[in-house]
Amino acid sequence: TSVLLRVMDALFEALEKNQRPQIQLWITLIKRLSDTSKLDPSLEVSINRTFRCILDAYPDVWPGNDLLRIGLRTSAVTNDAGLISELIAREVQRKRGLHEKSSSRIEADAGDS
């Protein structure tokens, strides 16, 4: 767990320096934190913080089904209605984007992590 939290801190520091780590690093982190949170529910706050960071830093990314499921769970556990709202809004945009075939958007998922 402490290793995951150190990785999370390093990714946050990179963003503070205006560097954008590859989205797959964030997705892998969320997936691992989510798996670990089954044994340590206190990690839900870290997952929530990471999700918010991704959504802010990567406006061109739509959470895929697995990531969306993790985000909705963590936002419910942490009572974060704002995160739930943002995830739903991104999903609606993704559904609309499927019809527009927008290539500027990336669908990110935790399934392959």
C-alpha positions as CSV (number, residue, x, y, z in Angstrom):
1,T,0.0,0.0,0.0
2,S,2.7,2.5,0.9
3,V,4.4,1.9,-2.5
4,L,1.1,2.7,-4.3
5,L,0.7,5.9,-2.2
6,R,4.3,6.9,-3.1
7,V,3.6,6.4,-6.8
8,M,0.5,8.4,-6.4
9,D,2.5,11.3,-4.8
10,A,5.1,11.1,-7.5
11,L,2.4,11.4,-10.2
12,F,0.8,14.4,-8.4
13,E,4.2,16.1,-8.1
14,A,4.7,15.6,-11.9
15,L,1.4,17.4,-12.5
16,E,2.4,20.2,-10.2
17,K,5.4,20.7,-12.5
18,N,3.1,20.8,-15.5
19,Q,4.1,17.4,-16.7
20,R,1.4,14.9,-17.7
21,P,2.4,11.3,-17.0
22,Q,0.9,8.8,-19.4
23,I,-2.7,8.1,-18.7
24,Q,-2.0,4.4,-18.4
25,L,0.1,5.1,-15.3
26,W,-2.9,6.7,-13.6
27,I,-5.2,3.9,-14.7
28,T,-2.9,1.2,-13.4
29,L,-2.6,3.1,-10.1
30,I,-6.4,3.4,-9.7
31,K,-6.8,-0.3,-10.5
32,R,-4.2,-1.3,-8.0
33,L,-5.6,1.0,-5.3
34,S,-9.1,-0.3,-6.0
35,D,-7.9,-3.9,-5.6
36,T,-6.1,-3.0,-2.4
37,S,-9.1,-1.0,-1.0
38,K,-11.0,-4.3,-0.6
39,L,-8.6,-4.9,2.3
40,D,-8.2,-1.3,3.3
41,P,-11.3,0.8,2.8
42,S,-9.5,4.0,3.9
43,L,-7.9,4.0,0.4
44,E,-11.2,5.1,-1.1
45,V,-10.2,8.8,-0.3
46,S,-7.0,8.3,-2.3
47,I,-8.8,6.7,-5.2
48,N,-11.3,9.6,-5.2
49,R,-8.5,12.2,-5.2
50,T,-6.7,10.4,-8.0
51,F,-9.9,10.2,-10.1
52,R,-10.5,13.9,-9.6
53,C,-7.0,14.7,-10.7
54,I,-7.3,12.6,-13.8
55,L,-10.6,14.2,-14.8
56,D,-9.1,17.7,-14.3
57,A,-5.7,17.0,-16.0
58,Y,-7.0,14.9,-18.9
59,P,-10.2,16.5,-20.2
60,D,-9.8,14.4,-23.4
61,V,-10.1,11.1,-21.6
62,W,-13.4,9.2,-21.1
63,P,-13.4,6.5,-18.4
64,G,-14.2,3.1,-19.8
65,N,-16.5,0.6,-18.1
66,D,-14.2,-0.8,-15.5
67,L,-12.8,2.7,-14.6
68,L,-16.3,4.1,-14.5
69,R,-17.4,1.4,-12.2
70,I,-14.4,2.1,-9.8
71,G,-15.1,5.8,-10.0
72,L,-18.8,5.5,-9.2
73,R,-18.1,3.1,-6.3
74,T,-15.4,5.4,-4.7
75,S,-17.6,8.5,-5.2
76,A,-20.5,6.7,-3.5
77,V,-18.3,5.5,-0.6
78,T,-16.8,9.0,-0.1
79,N,-20.1,10.8,-0.7
80,D,-18.7,12.9,-3.5
81,A,-21.7,13.9,-5.6
82,G,-19.4,16.2,-7.7
83,L,-17.4,13.2,-8.9
84,I,-20.5,11.2,-9.6
85,S,-21.8,14.1,-11.7
86,E,-18.6,14.5,-13.6
87,L,-18.4,10.7,-14.3
88,I,-22.0,10.7,-15.6
89,A,-21.3,13.8,-17.7
90,R,-18.2,12.1,-19.3
91,E,-20.2,9.0,-20.0
92,V,-22.9,11.0,-21.7
93,Q,-20.2,12.8,-23.8
94,R,-18.6,9.4,-24.6
95,K,-21.9,8.1,-25.8
96,R,-22.5,11.1,-28.0
97,G,-18.9,11.0,-29.2
98,L,-19.4,7.4,-30.5
99,H,-21.8,8.8,-33.0
100,E,-19.5,11.7,-34.0
101,K,-16.4,9.4,-34.2
102,S,-14.2,12.0,-32.5
103,S,-10.6,11.0,-32.7
104,S,-9.4,13.6,-30.2
105,R,-10.9,11.6,-27.3
106,I,-9.3,8.7,-25.6
107,E,-11.3,5.9,-23.9
108,A,-9.3,4.8,-20.9
109,D,-10.0,1.6,-19.0
110,A,-8.6,-0.4,-16.2
111,G,-9.4,-3.8,-17.8
112,D,-6.0,-4.3,-19.4
113,S,-4.0,-3.1,-16.4
